């Protein structure tokens, strides 16, 4: 398997999970005894990913202990923090842009330096096996939802190539917060992100909007997952549904 890196997006304020997130950064909230972000890191580490870049913003200092915990010279595993200084005023395009502007040891952008995962950090992944399937093409992990969905969805052509990334759809795969880009597609993404950043209206863009605008250049498909293999937790109700210890917060 070629070298793979991972960018974990952990800059958000988690306002829908207050009051828990008033003192704790959302990805560090524990589910069944383990911080959500660590279920992502450990799943990717089991796959063989060794370089992790965590993009922080809100309560960013709370992520620093992860650097020591997941950096091990003996195994070559390394975790670095990327600071998103504008997370409060610019949408999550700013987190991927910050990654694009981060250089590796060769002075090149980390985005496009290797095959890469881009993951939300507020996911609960109980079984690392979800990462073990070979990913031959760039892809978004997706969960099929029958009927109407107002969430982020993917439309595909007859060959499985994604033709739209956006809100709302019917009988389509829904976004679950994990994507994988082959090195050549990561380079295209980097260039597109840099070009889009700073243009009028960029402040409100999700990074996936940039992907959607460049689908003619990117070769993206959907990697199907099953129910409950990846759970994005956005509220105290959703947290309590996974971990009953939080029922008191409902």
ABEGO torsion letter per residue (X at the ends): XBBBBBBBBAABAGAAAOAAAAABBAAABBBGGBBAAAAAAAAAAAAGBABBBBBBBBGAAAAAAAAAAABBAAAGBBBBBBBBAAAAABBAAAAAAAAAABBBAAGBBABGABBBBBBBAABBBABAAAAABBBABBBBBBBBBBEBBABBBBBBBAAGBBABBBBEBBGBBBBAGBBBBBAAAAAAAAAAAAAABGBBGAAABBAAAAAAAAAAABBBBBBBBBBGABBBBABAAAAAAABAAAAAAX
